Amino acid sequence: MNSQLYQLGWDDFFQGEFDQINPGSWAPVRVVRENRGQYIITDGVTKSPAQLAGSFRMHSHDSNQIPTVGDWVCVQGELSGDLVIIHALIPRRTLIERQVAGDESRSQLMAANIDTLFLVSGLDAEFNLNRIQRYLTLAGNSGAQPVIILNKSDLCQDLPGALQSIEAIAPNVAVHTISAISETSMECILPYVEPGQTVAMLGSSGVGKSTLANALLGEARLLTQSNRDADGKGRHTTTWRELIPLPRGGNLIDLPGMRELQLTGDEEGLKQVFEDIELLAEQCRFRNCRHEGEPGCAIDAAIEEGELDGARYEQYLKMKRETEFAKAREAERARKAGSLNQARVQKDRKFKRIHQNLRKNRKAEEKWGRENDRY
């Protein structure tokens, strides 16, 4: 296996997927940056600007079929630093995406092929359990391993209480408390950035992601800003997504901070984060129980007995409604896309028939001309 590709995260999974689509002349490279359809790709040695082949773009009817940062793609031959053409997308292992704010159904791809997703939260005024639950749901949908990073431990007045509240909502997720300004506190996260591993960091602005990234890089490469004094809210520092090789051999993607995180229609993450509620619902006497006072409702009983936090259940209902709404919008968009594709097929067939008729007429005219030239 190519050692440079291995450092970037290439393994047997991607090799197997690549072998199935490679016509024999393609080479795999990884997308390290994407901005409005313009790409920077690398083979581990050389970086080159890139763009999608016309045929690739024409047949990509869904945004999920377009490459994003972290994707492995196919190019022709070796990189030289000049502009190259991307011919195909190698199937992904994991994908982080969210619903676009204000859009009817379109999802935004954030990063692909992530092994570990650091969910970074500040232990200051930014500490928010509901937001962490949303990030956990996104991580569950992505297929990446979530790890909760509680930053600014030096500013926390009640660290045991914060850890206890995290344990209540994420009992099976690894949690690490750090202070990004303390080098020794960072040692607990180093095993996640070993050679060949790819880590992405997700969190709202001001939680210290860029400071954490600089600590992993060993240099002040990413800009950092202090939070606003008035309300402690963070300021946006990272404004693009970029895959950065780390000195230890791993790879890091620092995602822009987000105030709003809308969920997609994928229900897997929600089931993982609220597994306790899903299991309780299965114990209700009636299968169609709405958990609104029906006899034999296991959820109502658990809340009444203090086994289930009512606020946690309300958050579950809120996120479930959002997921179901997003799922309905995605289905409608798929239906419209199918209709549009069918219209395109019919239009292509119409123009094909017109072209065939024109060619037949032209041949008939040429034949008539040849025959009349004989006299």
Buried (B, 14 or more C-beta within 10 A) or exposed (E): EBEEBBBBBBEEBBBEBBEEEBEEEBBBBBBBBBEEEEBBBBBBEBBBEBBBBEEBEEEBEEBBEBBBBBBBBBBEEEBEEEEBBBBBBBBBBBBBBBBBEEEEBEBBBBBBBBBBBBBBBBBBBBBEBBBBBBBBBBBBBBBBBBBBBBBBBBEBEEEEEBBEBBEEBBEEBBBBBBBBBEEEBBEBBEEBBEBBBBBBBBBBBBBBBBBBBBBBBEEEEBEBEEBEEEEEBBEEBBEEBBBBBBEBBBBBBBBBBBEEBBBBBBBEBBBBBBEBBBEBBEEBEEEEBEBEEBEEBBBBBBBEEEEBEEEBBEBBEEBBEBBBBBBEBBEEBEEEEEEEEEEEEEEEEEEEEEEEEEEEEEEEEEEEEEEEEEE
